[in-house]
Amino acid sequence: MEKVKKNFGFGFMRLPMKNDEVDIPETKRMVDAFLDAGFNYFDTAHGYLQGKSELALKECLTSRYPRDRYIVTDKLTANFFKTEADIRPVFESQLKACGVDYFDFYLMHAQGEGNYSHFKECHAYETAFALKAEGKIRHVGISFHDRAEVLEKILTEYPEVEVVQIQFNYVDYDDPAVQSRKCYEVCQKFGKPVIVMEPVKGGNLVNLPEDAKAVLEELHGGSPASYALRFAAGFPGMMMVLSGMSNMEQMEDNISFMRDFKPLNETELAAVRKVQEIFRSKHLIPCTACRYCTDGCPKHISIPDLFATMNTKQIYHDWNADYYYNVVHTAPGRKASDCIKCGKCEKVCPQHLPIRDLLMDVAKEFEKKPEEAETSEE
């Protein structure tokens, strides 16, 4: 396995942005701070930030540092290939975009029951193993979003898979949909090192409800992010915990507790369990804002932002949520009620959310007729 210096990785999925473009100067500062702190693992994918993530990686990292200073993970995503013949050209374009001659890790992206058959039919795994034999990939793995039984099937059929990336955080640990714990246990059973994605659940475990935030503040310790990342990193077999950092402040905070990593103690674990219970009581939409759903939406509905606004209304009962819904996150033809129920979003959602039904709930909450609003305020 490639020499990973420490178990903390920089995810290039939620970079600092300015006017829909990656803030290159800020990203360079973050890359420099990350490497200076002794970390070296970077994670990207062809579709992240509408194709801008790989290019930013080249501009901010690979064009500025020698190849032995960093480890790069990229992924093969289903919607970028239709046939086996498409895979190598996509792969070569990824090498070029990232500015490298090989990838340290190359993952079959977002594997699950819905797209696994496409990867099999196109011999994607076999192509990746061949590219490894040619020296263009050091290690082949998968990133996974589905039930534990599907993961077991994949690892049984492709024992050559070397590493598995799963969603793992303290809220999803025993969640029946995400099955973090069960998927982790499958990885342990097959002896596969684990890469953790979504340790802070798309920011949900940083921007906590006030009652949950109060529980962690009583510890008089670190930030909400610190408890989430340390929870995930504290399990045996966790090779890497990724964090998609969007500014230098987040980078500095994460470095502060991951540089000299310590697992959660019993008092901290008890506090985390309380926060788990609080989250479950809120009945929030478990969206991680990965934005896979928005790329193919024919109505250009900003689905993650609408779900975040709905959650804000649920937690804080805040009138500001209505303002954000009507002024910031929607436009004519792009409201929740404008959904045409084509289902494209649900096919790519890693959380397997019933997005069409949830958008109806959002519309019911935020698009009330004046008389309905008056009645609800009385």
N, C-alpha and C positions, 0 to 999 in steps of 0.2 A: 504494500500500500504506500502511496506517495507520502512524503514526510510532511504531515500537517503539524505545524509548530504548536498550536493550541486549539482548544475545542470551541472556537468562536469565529464565525464566518460573516463576511460582508455580502449581503444579498443586494444585487443591483436591480431590484424590482421597484423600489420606492425611493428613487434618488431625489435630491433637491431639484425643483423645477422653477423655471421663469418663463411665463408666456408659452406654456406647453413645450418648452425645450429644456433639456437637461442643463442645469446650472453648472457648467464645466469648472469654473474657478473654485466653487465651493466643493464640488466632488473631488477635485484634485487635492484640496486641503484635507478632506476626510480620508482619502486613500493614503496620503502621506502619514497622517496621524495613526491610522490603522497599522501600517507597516512598521512605523517607529515604535509602536507598542509591542511588537513581536508577533503579530498575527500575519497570516499569509494566504487565507482561503477566500476566494471570490466566486460568486455564483450568479450566472446570468441565463437567459434563454432568448431565442430568436424573436419571440413575440412581446417580450417585456417592453413596456413604454412605447408601444407601436413600432418596435424595431430599433429604438434609440439606445437601448441598454447595452447591446454588444458594442456599438460604435463608441459609446461613452467609456466603456471598459478599455478600448484601444487608446482613446485619447488621454484618459486619466491614469491608466496603469501600464499597459503593455508597451506603449511607445516611450515610456519614461523610465522603466526599470528593467534590469536584466532578467532573463527567463527563470533563473534559479531563485528569484526573490518571491515568487508568487505561485499559487496553485489556482487553476481556472476550471470551473465546472460549467458546461453548457448542456443543452438538452435538445432532443428531437421531438418536435410537437406535431401532433396528428394532422392539423390542418395545413401543414406546409408540404405534405407529400400525398400523392394519390396512388402512386405505383412504386414498386421496388426501385425502378430506374430513377425516380426522383430523389432518392435519399442521398446518394453521394454528392450530387450537385448542391443540395441544401447544406450538407455537412461542409463542403469546401467553401461555400459562401460564408458559413459561420466562422471558420478558421480565419478567412480574410477579414471579416468584419471585426473580429476580436484581435487581429494582429498577431496570431500565434501559428506555429507549425503543427502543434498537437494540443489536445485537451487532456488535462490530468484525469478528469472524470467526465464521462458523457452518459447522460441519463435518458432513458425512454420516459418521456414526459407525461405526467398526470395519468398514470396507468389506472385502469379501472375496467369494470365489465363492459362499459360502453365503447371503449376504443381499443381494448386489448386485441380483439379479433382483427382490427385493421392493421395493427403492428405485426401480427402473426402472418396475415395474408401477404403482406408486403416484405416479409422476411427482414423486418427492421432489426430485430435482435441479432440475427445471423450477420447482417451487414455491419453492425457495430462490432461484433466479435472479429470480423474480418479486418476492419479498420484498426482494431487493437493489434492484430497480428502484423499489420503493416507499420505499426509504430505511431499511428496518428491519434490513438487514444491509449491512455495508460490503464484506465479502469472503467468498466461498463457497469452501470447501475440503473435503477429506476427511481422515479418519483411517483408517489402513489396516493390516490384519493379514492378509497372504496372500503368495503367490508374486509375483515380479516380473512375470511374464507377465500376471497378472490386473490389476496396477496399470497396466501398459501399455495394456491393453484399456480400462480406465475412462478414462484420460487421452486416449485416442484418440477415444472416443465422447463425452466431455464436455470438450472443450478449454477451455471457459470456467472450469473449476476453476482457482483461483488459487494454492492452497497445499496441500501434502500433509504430513500428520503421520504419521511412521513410527517404529517401534521401532528404536532404533539405539544399540548399545553395543559395547564391544570384545569381549565374549564372543560376542555374536550376529552379529558383523560378517561372518563367513564361515559361519555356521551354515546347514546345508542346509534347515532347516525355516523359520527366521525370514527368512533372506535379506536381512539389513540392507544389506549392500554392494550387492547387485543392485537392491534397491528404490531405494536412494539414487541409483544410476547411472541408473535410469529417470527419476527426478525431474530429474536433471541434463540428460538427453537432451531432456526436454520443457520445460526452463527453468522449473521450478516451485520456489519457495523451500520449504525443508524445516523442519518443526517436529519436534523430537526428543522422543519419549516413552520412558520406561523407560531413561534413560541409566545408571542404577545397577541395572537389572534387578530392580526391586522390593526393593531393599536387599541383594541377593545380592553386589553388588560393593562393599558397605560392610562387611558381616559376612563377611569373607573367611576361608577355611581358613587355618590358621596358616602353612603353607608359602608360600601366595600372599601373605599379609600381610607375611611376612618379606622378600619380594622388593621390595615397595614401601617398606618401612621402611628398606631399604638406601639409598634415594635421599635420606634425611634431608630430606624436603620436606614436602608437605602430607598431608592425610587421604586414605584410600582413595577417598572420594567425589570429591575434587578431581581425581584422575587420570581417573576415569570421565567426569565432566562436561567436563573440558578435552579429552579424547579426542574426544568427540562434537562439541563446539563448534568444533574445529579444522579441520573440513572446509569447503571452499568451498560456498556456497549454504545454509549452516545459518542460517536466520532466527532460530530460537529453540530453546533447550534447556530443557525443563521439568524441574522437580524437585518431587516430592510430599513436602514437608517436614512432619514430625510434631511438631516441637518447636523451641523457640527456639535451642537449641544447633546443630541442623542448619541452621537459617536463617543464623545468624552464620557458621558454617563456610563455607557456600556463597557467601555475600556476600564473604567474605574473598578468595576467588580468582577470582570472576566479576566483581567490580567493575572490576578492571583486568586483564581477561582476557589470558592468554598461552597459545598452543597448546603442546602437549607438545613437548619437544625430543627429539633422537635417543636420548639415554640413557633418557629416560622412556618413549619408545615401545618401546624394547627390553625394558624391565621389564614393560610391559603385555603384550607378546607372550609373555613367560614365564608371566605370570599366566593368559593364555588357555590355554596348554598344560596348566597345572596343573588348571584347571577341566575341561578335556576329559578328563583322566585320572581324574576323580572319578566320572564317569557320574551326575551329579546330576539330579534332576527339575527341568527348566527352568521352574518356575512363578514368576510375578512377583507373586503375591498380589493380583491385581486384584479378585478376589472376584466376578467376573461369574457364576462357576459356582455360588456358594452361594445366590444370590437365588431360583433356581427349583428347588433341590433338594428333592424331596418328603420326604426323610428328614432334612433339615436337617444334613447332614454338613458339618463345617468343613473342606472339602477343602484349601484352601491351608495351613492350620495342620498338617494331617496330613502334607502333602508336605514342609513345612519341618521337621517333626519327623523324618521319614524322612531328609532330607538331613543333619540334625544327627547322626543315628546313623551315617550313612555316613562323615561327615568325622571325627567325634571318637570314635566307638565308645563313646558316653557313656550310662551307665545312666540318667542324668537324662532322656534322651529317652523312655524307657519311662514314667517318672513323668508327663511332660507329655502323653504319648499317653493314658494311662489315667485321669488325674485332671483335667487342665486342658482338653484339647481334645476329649474325647469324653464322651458320656453314654449311658445305656441307649437303644438304638435308633439311635444316631448314630455308631457305630463304622464303620470302613472296610468291615467284612464285612456291614454292614447295607445297603450299596448295592443297589438293586433293578435296576441296569443299564438305567435308562430312557433314558440318553443325552442328557438335557437339558443337562447340564454341557458335554458335548463340542461341542454345537452352538454354544455361545456362547464357548468358550475361544479367546482371541486367539492363544494359542501352539499351537493344534491338538494338544493333548496327548491321548493315549489314556487318559483319566482313569479309565475303568472298569477297565482292565487294571492301571493304576498303583495303584488302591485295593486290588486283589487282592494286589499285592506288599506294600503297607503292612500289610494284614491278616496276611499270612504272616509278616512280621517282628515285629509287635507283639502279635499275638493267638495266640501259640504256646501249646499245652497245656503244663501243668507239666512233663511228661516230656520234651517237645521242648526246653524252655528249659534243663533240666538237661543234656541231651545237648550242646546248643550251647555251654554254658559250660565243659564239660570240655576 
